[in-house]
Amino acid sequence: TAIKEAGEEANVPMELAANLKPAGSVSFFHGSDRGIHPNTEFVFDLELPESFVPHNNDGEVSGWQLVPVDQIVEVICSKDFKITSSPVVMDWLIRRGIVTVDNEPDLPEVVELLHLPLHNFYR
C-alpha cells in the first residue's frame, strides 16, 4: 500500500502517512536491458513538516535531496535522477501550476503523454 511504501522508502511515520491524498496516476513506457515495459504509477500527495528528514529503509532509494522548486526541472532532466520518477514529478509540477502553457507551450501534449491509456495497447 502507499502507506507501507512511504514507510519503506522515506521512513514516513504511520501517523503522517495516514494523510496521503490520492492524486491520480501517470503512465509511461520504460526501457531496460530486458526490453520496453509499460508502467503505471499511482500518485499520492503528502504535505510534510519542514522538520521531516526522509531516510530510506529498504535500499531502493539512493538518496533524498531538498531542491528549490525553480530547480526541479533541471534536476529531473539530469542523468543522476531516476528516469521512472520524472513523470511523477512532472505531474506534480503541472498540478501545482508551476509548469503551465505560459512556460511550456507543449503542455497539452506533455499531459497526454503522462496519462497514456496503456491498457489500450493490449486489446
N, C-alpha and C positions, 0 to 999 in steps of 0.2 A: 504494500500500500504506500501511498505518498507519505504518510506519517512515518512509517518504518524507514523509507528511503531517506527522509530528512534527517533521521537519527543516524543512519549509517554513513551518509555522505558528508554531513556537516555537523554532526553531534548536536542537532537541534533538540532541546528538551521536549518531552511529550506535551507539556502544558503550553509551549509556544507553537509546536507543530499542529496542535488542535485548531489553530486559527488559519490553517491553509485554506485558500479560496480557489476553487476551480476556475481556470481561465481559458479553457478550450484545449486545442491541440495544434500541433504542427506536423506536417508530413514531408518526407523528403526521401530521396534515394541516396544511399551511402555506398561508396566503393571501398572494397578491401581486397586483400590478397585472394579471397575466395570468390570474388565477383561483385556484382552490384546488387544491393539489397534494399527493399522498401522498408521504411521505418516511420512509425507514427509515435510521437511523444505527447503524452498528456501533460498539460501545463498547469501549474498551480502558482499562485502568488502568496507570499508570506512577508509581511512587514516585520522587521526585526528591530529590537532596540539597538541604539548606537553602540552600546557596550558589548553586544554579542560578538564573539570571535569564533568562527567556524573551525572545526577540527575534523579531519577525516577519520572514520572508524574502520573502514573495510578495505582500504588501499586502492579503491577505484578512482580517487581524485588525487591528482598530483600536487595540488596546492590551491590556495584561495588568495585573491588579491582584491583589495578595495580600489575601485577605479572611478574617477570623476566621470559623470555621465557624458560630458562632451568628448571623452577619450574612448568610449566604449566601442564605437565602430572601428577605430584603429586597432584596438586590442583584439576584437573578434576576427579581424581580417589578417592577423599575424599568423605566421607558421606555428607559433607556440600554442595557439588556442585550439582546443578540441573542436574539430570541424562539426561534429554532430551536436554540439551545444550552441553553435551560432544561430540556427533557426529559432531556438527558444529565446535567445537574447534579442534577435531582431523583432520577434513577435512582441516582446515586452516594450521595446523602444517605440514600436508603432502604436500599441495600445495606450501608452502614456503620452502620445503626441509629440515625442521627441523627433521621430522620423515622420515627416509629413510630405505632402506633394510640393510644398514650398522648397524643401531641401533635397527631395528625391523625386524627380519628375516621373520616374518609372514605378512609383509606389503601387498603383493598381496591379501591375504585373508581379511585383515582389509579394504582395499579399496573396495573389493567386498561387504563386509558387510555394508559399509557406503552407498552403492548405490544399495540396494536391489530393484528389479523391483516389487514393491508391487502390482501393477495393475495385475500382472500375478496370484496372489493368488485369484482373484475374477472373473476368467473366467468361 
